[in-house]
């Protein structure tokens, strides 16, 4: 949808809410919201697999690689309200590593879509597994959901945690526990 069409829709929404879209404070609101929504959903224009494929390097490293505390900002597809938090991602290479910045970029590509946290977690895991072909992938996502805090049950301190594992993280309890311990540790 083009920006002008989005603007027109938001102008109509403002009017249907009982406000005057021509009021001084609201005149440019439809334009601003249209631009904001285009930015918040720009993940539809990104192929996450391509992000990883552009930065694969052959290395003999075979221990766990973790990128943790990656900011997540997304929009709940049920209420179109934000959810936000952190993602923690690990993989165990099998002859290939990826440029570390690509993992947060994959998270952004999937989170900048209308989402549910459960699917987001799985999409991140599957993308890394599919493109890098490691011995295993672990993903944990922890988020606060404005749809639970601002409306509905209005629980201000609730946090939703989701996890998804492949390969050695599924088969080996010690490896999965090492990941969880490293995610929880404050090493820096």
N, CA, C and O of each residue as an XYZ file, in Angstrom:
752
protein
N       0.852     -1.172      0.000
C       0.000      0.000      0.000
C       0.897      1.234      0.000
O       1.903      1.279      0.708
N       0.539      2.199     -0.771
C       1.320      3.419     -0.873
C       1.063      4.332      0.323
O       0.020      4.258      0.972
N       2.029      5.183      0.591
C       1.950      6.066      1.752
C       0.693      6.930      1.747
O       0.059      7.098      2.788
N       0.328      7.474      0.602
C      -0.855      8.348      0.508
C      -2.132      7.584      0.891
O      -3.004      8.119      1.577
N      -2.227      6.333      0.439
C      -3.392      5.517      0.789
C      -3.432      5.261      2.293
O      -4.496      5.331      2.909
N      -2.289      4.968      2.878
C      -2.225      4.776      4.324
C      -2.651      6.040      5.051
O      -3.423      5.984      6.008
N      -2.149      7.174      4.599
C      -2.535      8.460      5.204
C      -4.048      8.638      5.190
O      -4.643      9.014      6.200
N      -4.665      8.368      4.050
C      -6.119      8.516      3.930
C      -6.849      7.597      4.905
O      -7.842      7.993      5.516
N      -6.357      6.375      5.046
C      -6.979      5.439      5.978
C      -6.842      5.933      7.423
O      -7.798      5.859      8.195
N      -5.670      6.430      7.787
C      -5.478      6.922      9.154
C      -6.293      8.188      9.413
O      -6.771      8.401     10.528
N      -6.449      9.013      8.409
C      -7.307     10.206      8.547
C      -8.741      9.756      8.846
O      -9.415     10.325      9.706
N      -9.189      8.741      8.133
C     -10.529      8.200      8.348
C     -10.652      7.580      9.745
O     -11.672      7.759     10.410
N      -9.642      6.868     10.187
C      -9.661      6.265     11.526
C      -9.778      7.351     12.587
O     -10.577      7.230     13.516
N      -8.983      8.413     12.451
C      -9.046      9.521     13.415
C     -10.451     10.101     13.456
O     -10.983     10.367     14.533
N     -11.045     10.294     12.309
C     -12.402     10.825     12.233
C     -13.405      9.864     12.862
O     -14.297     10.288     13.596
N     -13.259      8.560     12.572
C     -14.173      7.557     13.124
C     -14.031      7.406     14.635
O     -14.953      6.925     15.294
N     -12.897      7.809     15.189
C     -12.714      7.782     16.640
C     -13.384      8.980     17.313
O     -13.442      9.055     18.541
N     -13.887      9.916     16.509
C     -14.578     11.076     17.054
C     -13.721     12.320     17.139
O     -14.126     13.316     17.739
N     -12.550     12.273     16.549
C     -11.645     13.426     16.559
C     -11.738     14.165     15.235
O     -12.243     13.643     14.241
N     -11.244     15.374     15.247
C     -11.196     16.191     14.033
C      -9.794     16.078     13.435
O      -8.848     16.634     13.994
N      -9.637     15.374     12.314
C      -8.308     15.215     11.717
C      -7.726     16.531     11.190
O      -6.556     16.575     10.811
N      -8.525     17.597     11.163
C      -8.041     18.904     10.720
C      -7.609     19.786     11.901
O      -7.152     20.913     11.709
N      -7.759     19.264     13.112
C      -7.305     20.001     14.287
C      -5.790     20.160     14.203
O      -5.102     19.262     13.720
N      -5.260     21.298     14.671
C      -3.839     21.631     14.518
C      -2.903     20.477     14.900
O      -1.985     20.157     14.145
N      -3.119     19.865     16.034
C      -2.226     18.794     16.483
C      -2.335     17.513     15.684
O      -1.468     16.644     15.780
N      -3.410     17.384     14.883
C      -3.651     16.141     14.142
C      -3.453     16.276     12.629
O      -3.494     15.275     11.914
N      -3.245     17.475     12.143
C      -3.168     17.676     10.687
C      -2.135     16.759     10.046
O      -2.424     16.141      9.021
N      -0.942     16.654     10.617
C       0.117     15.840     10.020
C       0.185     14.424     10.600
O       1.035     13.627     10.205
N      -0.713     14.117     11.537
C      -0.686     12.791     12.167
C      -0.880     11.652     11.166
O      -0.135     10.676     11.249
N      -1.812     11.705     10.241
C      -1.947     10.603      9.284
C      -0.659     10.341      8.501
O      -0.305      9.189      8.254
N       0.037     11.403      8.115
C       1.302     11.246      7.389
C       2.357     10.606      8.286
O       3.071      9.696      7.866
N       2.450     11.094      9.531
C       3.448     10.553     10.460
C       3.182      9.080     10.776
O       4.109      8.271     10.817
N       1.909      8.739     11.000
C       1.570      7.356     11.321
C       1.830      6.451     10.121
O       2.328      5.337     10.282
N       1.503      6.913      8.940
C       1.758      6.117      7.728
C       3.249      5.816      7.592
O       3.633      4.682      7.307
N       4.086      6.833      7.795
C       5.541      6.625      7.715
C       6.027      5.691      8.819
O       6.874      4.828      8.586
N       5.481      5.871     10.026
C       5.877      5.008     11.139
C       5.510      3.552     10.855
O       6.320      2.654     11.090
N       4.308      3.312     10.357
C       3.879      1.943     10.077
C       4.702      1.311      8.956
O       4.987      0.114      8.988
N       5.080      2.113      7.975
C       5.931      1.577      6.915
C       7.284      1.161      7.483
O       7.830      0.126      7.100
N       7.821      1.959      8.388
C       9.089      1.600      9.019
C       8.926      0.370      9.905
O       9.741     -0.551      9.844
N       7.884      0.350     10.724
C       7.681     -0.746     11.668
C       7.376     -2.077     11.001
O       7.472     -3.128     11.635
N       7.009     -2.038      9.726
C       6.731     -3.274      8.990
C       7.664     -3.449      7.789
O       7.334     -4.175      6.851
N       8.827     -2.787      7.811
C       9.730     -2.894      6.661
C      10.404     -4.257      6.540
O      11.126     -4.498      5.572
N      10.185     -5.145      7.493
C      10.726     -6.497      7.401
C      10.146     -7.295      6.250
O      10.761     -8.255      5.786
N       8.967     -6.907      5.785
C       8.380     -7.592      4.629
C       9.223     -7.395      3.367
O       9.123     -8.172      2.418
N      10.050     -6.356      3.367
C      10.887     -6.054      2.192
C      12.284     -6.660      2.294
O      13.131     -6.401      1.438
N      12.536     -7.462      3.328
C      13.869     -8.016      3.563
C      13.800     -9.538      3.533
O      12.901    -10.134      4.126
N      14.742    -10.161      2.848
C      14.853    -11.616      2.852
C      15.914    -11.995      3.889
O      17.105    -11.831      3.626
N      15.512    -12.495      5.057
C      16.478    -12.810      6.112
C      17.528    -13.845      5.693
O      18.678    -13.764      6.125
N      17.143    -14.814      4.856
C      18.122    -15.803      4.395
C      19.271    -15.124      3.657
O      20.430    -15.500      3.830
N      18.957    -14.138      2.846
C      20.000    -13.427      2.097
C      20.959    -12.695      3.029
O      22.151    -12.596      2.741
N      20.444    -12.180      4.146
C      21.319    -11.499      5.107
C      22.414    -12.437      5.603
O      23.583    -12.057      5.668
N      22.035    -13.652      5.949
C      23.001    -14.634      6.450
C      23.932    -15.084      5.321
O      25.148    -15.143      5.499
N      23.358    -15.398      4.174
C      24.158    -15.940      3.065
C      25.260    -14.990      2.610
O      26.281    -15.431      2.083
N      25.060    -13.676      2.811
C      26.064    -12.684      2.398
C      27.274    -12.632      3.319
O      28.278    -11.999      2.994
N      27.180    -13.299      4.471
C      28.258    -13.155      5.463
C      28.649    -14.492      6.084
O      28.915    -14.561      7.284
N      28.687    -15.544      5.288
C      29.129    -16.854      5.780
C      30.615    -17.003      5.509
O      31.100    -16.713      4.416
N      31.328    -17.464      6.534
C      32.774    -17.655      6.447
C      33.107    -19.065      6.916
O      32.522    -19.569      7.874
N      34.051    -19.693      6.230
C      34.469    -21.049      6.588
C      35.523    -20.972      7.683
O      36.594    -20.393      7.500
N      35.192    -21.574      8.835
C      36.092    -21.603      9.994
C      35.945    -22.944     10.687
O      34.882    -23.564     10.644
N      37.014    -23.384     11.323
C      37.006    -24.662     12.030
C      36.435    -24.540     13.440
O      36.345    -25.540     14.152
N      36.051    -23.347     13.853
C      35.524    -23.143     15.205
C      34.280    -24.008     15.409
O      33.383    -24.025     14.567
N      34.236    -24.728     16.537
C      33.115    -25.646     16.747
C      32.502    -25.538     18.142
O      31.817    -26.458     18.589
N      32.741    -24.435     18.824
C      32.142    -24.206     20.139
C      30.938    -23.263     19.986
O      30.700    -22.706     18.914
N      30.204    -23.105     21.058
C      28.993    -22.297     21.029
C      29.311    -20.825     20.748
O      30.252    -20.262     21.307
N      28.516    -20.221     19.878
C      28.575    -18.787     19.596
C      27.239    -18.209     20.066
O      26.176    -18.651     19.631
N      27.305    -17.224     20.954
C      26.075    -16.625     21.490
C      26.087    -15.129     21.243
O      27.084    -14.451     21.494
N      24.969    -14.624     20.747
C      24.735    -13.189     20.697
C      23.496    -12.982     21.568
O      22.415    -13.480     21.254
N      23.665    -12.245     22.664
C      22.546    -12.117     23.595
C      22.178    -10.660     23.825
O      22.905     -9.743     23.442
N      21.043    -10.479     24.452
C      20.527     -9.147     24.772
C      20.317     -8.291     23.525
O      20.595     -7.092     23.536
N      19.830     -8.904     22.463
C      19.530     -8.197     21.216
C      18.137     -7.587     21.350
O      17.165     -8.299     21.601
N      18.044     -6.279     21.185
C      16.742     -5.620     21.317
C      15.770     -6.118     20.250
O      16.130     -6.308     19.089
N      14.540     -6.319     20.681
C      13.453     -6.736     19.794
C      12.337     -5.702     19.910
O      11.910     -5.354     21.011
N      11.875     -5.218     18.768
C      10.712     -4.330     18.700
C       9.812     -4.866     17.606
O      10.226     -4.980     16.453
N       8.576     -5.196     17.969
C       7.666     -5.750     16.976
C       6.251     -5.257     17.249
O       5.998     -4.540     18.217
N       5.342     -5.657     16.377
C       3.929     -5.279     16.485
C       3.088     -6.543     16.549
O       3.155     -7.393     15.660
N       2.297     -6.659     17.607
C       1.381     -7.779     17.766
C       0.379     -7.766     16.606
O      -0.267     -6.752     16.340
N       0.266     -8.885     15.937
C      -0.659     -8.929     14.799
C      -2.119     -8.981     15.224
O      -3.011     -8.756     14.405
N      -2.370     -9.272     16.488
C      -3.761     -9.346     16.948
C      -4.340     -7.983     17.295
O      -5.528     -7.741     17.079
N      -3.511     -7.087     17.834
C      -3.999     -5.774     18.272
C      -3.241     -4.611     17.642
O      -3.598     -3.450     17.840
N      -2.201     -4.924     16.888
C      -1.322     -3.910     16.280
C      -0.796     -2.941     17.342
O      -0.736     -1.730     17.134
N      -0.423     -3.510     18.473
C       0.249     -2.775     19.531
C       1.660     -3.351     19.661
O       1.881     -4.513     19.318
N       2.608     -2.563     20.146
C       3.987     -3.037     20.209
C       4.206     -4.135     21.245
O       3.520     -4.202     22.265
N       5.179     -4.989     20.953
C       5.799     -5.805     21.992
C       7.299     -5.657     21.814
O       7.794     -5.494     20.699
N       8.011     -5.717     22.925
C       9.443     -5.416     22.877
C      10.178     -6.155     23.990
O       9.596     -6.505     25.017
N      11.448     -6.381     23.766
C      12.259     -7.078     24.762
C      13.611     -7.424     24.201
O      14.250     -6.618     23.524
N      14.045     -8.655     24.499
C      15.375     -9.095     24.084
C      15.325    -10.503     23.517
O      14.492    -11.328     23.892
N      16.253    -10.744     22.599
C      16.440    -12.083     22.046
C      17.859    -12.528     22.356
O      18.789    -11.723     22.408
N      17.998    -13.825     22.560
C      19.296    -14.440     22.813
C      19.413    -15.596     21.815
O      18.539    -16.460     21.756
N      20.488    -15.607     21.038
C      20.641    -16.591     19.975
C      22.006    -17.247     20.090
O      23.019    -16.576     20.291
N      22.018    -18.565     19.961
C      23.281    -19.307     19.951
C      23.253    -20.312     18.809
O      22.193    -20.788     18.401
N      24.441    -20.624     18.304
C      24.568    -21.719     17.354
C      25.916    -22.381     17.572
O      26.846    -21.773     18.103
N      26.007    -23.626     17.156
C      27.278    -24.352     17.215
C      27.677    -24.631     15.780
O      27.041    -25.429     15.092
N      28.749    -23.959     15.327
C      29.151    -24.060     13.923
C      29.521    -25.482     13.503
O      29.949    -26.302     14.315
N      29.344    -25.740     12.233
C      29.766    -26.995     11.618
C      30.573    -26.644     10.373
O      30.223    -27.024      9.256
N      31.663    -25.907     10.593
C      32.544    -25.517      9.492
C      32.270    -24.135      8.928
O      33.035    -23.633      8.105
N      31.166    -23.508      9.373
C      30.823    -22.176      8.879
C      30.369    -21.302     10.047
O      29.668    -21.755     10.952
N      30.786    -20.045     10.001
C      30.305    -19.045     10.948
C      29.666    -17.913     10.148
O      29.798    -17.842      8.926
N      28.974    -17.033     10.863
C      28.325    -15.902     10.195
C      28.808    -14.614     10.850
O      29.100    -14.588     12.046
N      28.890    -13.548     10.061
C      29.201    -12.244     10.634
C      28.197    -11.936     11.730
O      26.989    -12.023     11.510
N      28.692    -11.574     12.915
C      27.839    -11.451     14.096
C      26.705    -10.445     13.933
O      25.636    -10.627     14.515
N      26.917     -9.391     13.157
C      25.863     -8.377     12.985
C      24.662     -8.922     12.220
O      23.580     -8.335     12.258
N      24.849    -10.030     11.534
C      23.740    -10.576     10.740
C      22.654    -11.194     11.613
O      21.489    -11.238     11.215
N      23.026    -11.671     12.798
C      22.019    -12.265     13.677
C      21.016    -11.203     14.139
O      19.813    -11.434     14.024
N      21.457    -10.043     14.659
C      20.470     -9.001     14.975
C      19.693     -8.516     13.748
O      18.522     -8.156     13.863
N      20.329     -8.505     12.587
C      19.613     -8.080     11.377
C      18.501     -9.067     11.008
O      17.434     -8.663     10.548
N      18.755    -10.348     11.212
C      17.711    -11.356     10.969
C      16.552    -11.134     11.932
O      15.387    -11.203     11.541
N      16.878    -10.869     13.189
C      15.835    -10.604     14.186
C      15.013     -9.388     13.772
O      13.785     -9.420     13.838
N      15.679     -8.320     13.346
C      14.956     -7.127     12.890
C      14.070     -7.432     11.682
O      12.935     -6.961     11.610
N      14.584     -8.215     10.736
C      13.807     -8.516      9.525
C      12.511     -9.236      9.860
O      11.474     -8.959      9.257
N      12.559    -10.153     10.812
C      11.340    -10.869     11.195
C      10.478    -10.064     12.169
O       9.251    -10.142     12.114
N      11.103     -9.295     13.055
C      10.310     -8.555     14.043
C       9.639     -7.325     13.442
O       8.644     -6.844     13.986
N      10.160     -6.809     12.334
C       9.541     -5.650     11.680
C       8.445     -6.106     10.721
O       8.384     -5.693      9.563
N       7.592     -6.967     11.246
C       6.403     -7.461     10.549
C       5.310     -7.578     11.599
O       5.600     -7.549     12.795
N       4.086     -7.706     11.182
C       3.039     -8.038     12.147
C       3.336     -9.455     12.622
O       3.502    -10.362     11.807
N       3.403     -9.647     13.939
C       3.982    -10.871     14.472
C       3.236    -11.378     15.688
O       2.422    -10.677     16.289
N       3.539    -12.618     16.030
C       3.330    -13.177     17.356
C       4.698    -13.654     17.823
O       5.512    -14.102     17.015
N       4.948    -13.560     19.100
C       6.284    -13.887     19.621
C       6.666    -15.334     19.354
O       7.831    -15.631     19.090
N       5.699    -16.227     19.422
C       5.985    -17.638     19.203
C       6.535    -17.877     17.795
O       7.539    -18.569     17.625
N       5.878    -17.304     16.793
C       6.335    -17.477     15.413
C       7.670    -16.784     15.197
O       8.544    -17.322     14.516
N       7.838    -15.603     15.764
C       9.101    -14.874     15.646
C      10.268    -15.734     16.114
O      11.300    -15.799     15.447
N      10.110    -16.385     17.243
C      11.159    -17.231     17.810
C      11.526    -18.358     16.848
O      12.705    -18.627     16.619
N      10.532    -19.000     16.297
C      10.761    -20.116     15.376
C      11.365    -19.628     14.063
O      12.253    -20.280     13.512
N      10.895    -18.491     13.556
C      11.442    -17.971     12.288
C      12.930    -17.655     12.422
O      13.707    -17.944     11.512
N      13.326    -17.070     13.535
C      14.749    -16.769     13.764
C      15.545    -18.076     13.769
O      16.546    -18.213     13.064
N      15.082    -19.030     14.575
C      15.765    -20.331     14.664
C      15.896    -20.996     13.295
O      16.981    -21.426     12.905
N      14.787    -21.075     12.575
C      14.785    -21.792     11.299
C      15.664    -21.113     10.253
O      16.319    -21.792      9.462
N      15.685    -19.792     10.242
C      16.518    -19.071      9.281
C      17.992    -19.388      9.500
O      18.720    -19.670      8.549
N      18.426    -19.343     10.746
C      19.840    -19.616     11.041
C      20.173    -21.077     10.746
O      21.229    -21.374     10.187
N      19.280    -21.982     11.118
C      19.520    -23.409     10.853
C      19.582    -23.681      9.347
O      20.464    -24.396      8.873
N      18.651    -23.113      8.617
C      18.532    -23.356      7.171
C      19.721    -22.796      6.392
O      20.217    -23.441      5.468
N      20.174    -21.613      6.755
C      21.198    -20.941      5.951
C      22.618    -21.282      6.382
O      23.507    -21.396      5.538
N      22.842    -21.446      7.669
C      24.193    -21.682      8.182
C      24.501    -23.167      8.351
O      25.666    -23.565      8.360
N      23.463    -23.982      8.484
C      23.582    -25.431      8.681
C      24.515    -25.782      9.838
O      25.436    -26.581      9.669
N      24.285    -25.193     11.005
C      25.125    -25.498     12.166
C      24.709    -26.826     12.810
O      23.754    -27.472     12.378
N      25.450    -27.216     13.852
C      25.108    -28.433     14.599
C      23.862    -28.225     15.451
O      23.235    -29.189     15.891
N      23.512    -26.984     15.678
C      22.312    -26.685     16.438
C      22.137    -25.192     16.613
O      23.096    -24.425     16.525
N      20.893    -24.787     16.865
C      20.547    -23.382     17.088
C      19.663    -23.318     18.333
O      18.812    -24.181     18.550
N      19.877    -22.284     19.146
C      19.034    -22.026     20.311
C      18.589    -20.569     20.263
O      19.395    -19.674     20.010
N      17.320    -20.342     20.504
C      16.768    -18.982     20.517
C      15.844    -18.854     21.726
O      14.975    -19.697     21.945
N      16.040    -17.796     22.504
C      15.125    -17.435     23.576
C      14.748    -15.978     23.357
O      15.617    -15.135     23.133
N      13.452    -15.680     23.420
C      12.956    -14.315     23.258
C      12.118    -13.981     24.500
O      11.232    -14.740     24.893
N      12.420    -12.829     25.104
C      11.700    -12.352     26.287
C      11.109    -10.990     25.949
O      11.845    -10.063     25.613
N       9.782    -10.860     26.033
C       9.154     -9.593     25.640
C       8.011     -9.196     26.567
O       7.355    -10.028     27.193
N       7.805     -7.881     26.621
C       6.632     -7.276     27.241
C       5.679     -6.905     26.108
O       6.098     -6.384     25.074
N       4.407     -7.177     26.314
C       3.404     -6.959     25.277
C       2.454     -5.855     25.709
O       1.764     -5.977     26.721
N       2.424     -4.776     24.936
C       1.538     -3.656     25.265
C       0.069     -4.064     25.198
O      -0.770     -3.444     25.851
N      -0.252     -5.091     24.426
C      -1.641     -5.548     24.373
C      -2.061     -6.178     25.700
O      -3.255     -6.267     25.988
N      -1.103     -6.613     26.508
C      -1.405     -7.126     27.852
C      -1.255     -6.040     28.914
O      -1.849     -6.137     29.988
N      -0.468     -5.012     28.623
C      -0.207     -3.988     29.630
C      -1.159     -2.799     29.527
O      -1.581     -2.257     30.548
N      -1.499     -2.391     28.316
C      -2.331     -1.202     28.106
C      -3.818     -1.516     28.048
O      -4.644     -0.645     28.322
N      -4.165     -2.733     27.700
C      -5.574     -3.104     27.522
C      -5.754     -4.506     28.080
O      -4.830     -5.043     28.691
N      -6.886     -5.095     27.892
C      -7.109     -6.476     28.330
C      -6.839     -6.664     29.819
O      -7.454     -5.990     30.646
N      -5.936     -7.562     30.169
C      -5.688     -7.898     31.569
C      -4.901     -6.827     32.315
O      -4.891     -6.822     33.546
N      -4.247     -5.924     31.601
C      -3.503     -4.801     32.181
C      -2.522     -5.255     33.265
O      -2.548     -4.750     34.388
N      -1.675     -6.193     32.924
C      -0.643     -6.696     33.829
C       0.690     -6.065     33.448
O       1.323     -6.453     32.466
N       1.099     -5.087     34.245
C       2.236     -4.230     33.906
C       3.592     -4.922     33.946
O       4.503     -4.514     33.226
N       3.748     -5.938     34.750
C       5.070     -6.540     34.929
C       5.201     -7.918     34.315
O       6.146     -8.645     34.620
N       4.277     -8.284     33.463
C       4.345     -9.610     32.851
C       5.353     -9.621     31.710
O       5.452     -8.666     30.939
N       6.092    -10.708     31.617
C       7.064    -10.918     30.551
C       6.778    -12.288     29.948
O       6.575    -13.262     30.673
N       6.763    -12.358     28.634
C       6.547    -13.621     27.939
C       7.886    -14.121     27.416
O       8.630    -13.382     26.771
N       8.183    -15.385     27.703
C       9.430    -15.995     27.249
C       9.100    -17.161     26.335
O       8.289    -18.023     26.673
N       9.739    -17.176     25.171
C       9.585    -18.282     24.230
C      10.962    -18.822     23.892
O      11.954    -18.096     23.959
N      11.021    -20.089     23.530
C      12.299    -20.697     23.166
C      12.095    -21.665     22.016
O      11.006    -22.202     21.816
N      13.163    -21.875     21.269
C      13.146    -22.828     20.164
C      14.564    -23.354     19.967
O      15.527    -22.589     19.991
N      14.683    -24.658     19.775
C      15.987    -25.308     19.675
C      16.020    -26.268     18.500
O      14.989    -26.805     18.094
N      17.212    -26.481     17.956
C      17.432    -27.525     16.946
C      18.702    -28.271     17.305
O      19.495    -27.830     18.137
N      18.877    -29.420     16.651
C      20.128    -30.168     16.720
C      20.596    -30.499     18.121
O      19.832    -31.008     18.941
N      21.862    -30.204     18.388
C      22.500    -30.568     19.644
C      21.834    -29.907     20.850
O      21.906    -30.445     21.955
N      21.194    -28.762     20.664
C      20.493    -28.112     21.774
C      19.251    -28.920     22.186
O      18.815    -28.844     23.335
N      18.692    -29.682     21.261
C      17.565    -30.553     21.577
C      18.037    -31.874     22.168
O      17.420    -32.405     23.092
N      19.122    -32.397     21.637
C      19.586    -33.738     21.990
C      20.424    -33.778     23.262
O      20.494    -34.816     23.920
N      21.055    -32.675     23.614
C      22.029    -32.694     24.700
C      21.621    -31.700     25.787
O      21.705    -30.487     25.596
N      21.182    -32.225     26.920
C      20.759    -31.364     28.034
C      21.874    -30.442     28.504
O      21.619    -29.284     28.835
N      23.112    -30.941     28.539
C      24.241    -30.136     29.025
C      24.480    -28.930     28.120
O      24.786    -27.844     28.611
N      24.344    -29.104     26.818
C      24.542    -27.999     25.883
C      23.440    -26.957     26.048
O      23.708    -25.756     26.051
N      22.207    -27.422     26.186
C      21.086    -26.501     26.380
C      21.249    -25.743     27.707
O      20.992    -24.541     27.764
N      21.672    -26.432     28.766
C      21.883    -25.793     30.069
C      23.020    -24.780     30.001
O      22.942    -23.715     30.614
N      24.081    -25.109     29.254
C      25.187    -24.151     29.091
C      24.678    -22.868     28.437
O      25.032    -21.769     28.863
N      23.857    -23.007     27.412
C      23.272    -21.836     26.748
C      22.456    -21.009     27.738
O      22.645    -19.796     27.837
N      21.559    -21.650     28.464
C      20.711    -20.935     29.419
C      21.571    -20.245     30.483
O      21.315    -19.092     30.831
N      22.572    -20.932     30.991
C      23.453    -20.323     32.003
C      24.199    -19.123     31.447
O      24.345    -18.113     32.137
N      24.672    -19.215     30.218
C      25.401    -18.088     29.617
C      24.466    -16.917     29.320
O      24.877    -15.761     29.422
N      23.226    -17.197     28.958
C      22.258    -16.128     28.723
C      21.979    -15.382     30.033
O      21.857    -14.157     30.050
N      21.882    -16.136     31.118
C      21.565    -15.539     32.417
C      22.770    -14.844     33.056
O      22.593    -13.957     33.890
N      23.991    -15.232     32.678
C      25.201    -14.688     33.296
C      25.442    -13.248     32.883
O      25.174    -12.857     31.746
N      25.945    -12.476     33.811
C      26.366    -11.100     33.534
C      27.885    -11.102     33.437
O      28.573    -10.891     34.436
N      28.399    -11.333     32.263
C      29.840    -11.492     32.056
C      30.544    -10.188     31.706
O      31.773    -10.125     31.741
N      29.805     -9.171     31.377
C      30.442     -7.907     30.965
C      30.208     -6.824     31.968
O      30.671     -5.699     31.781
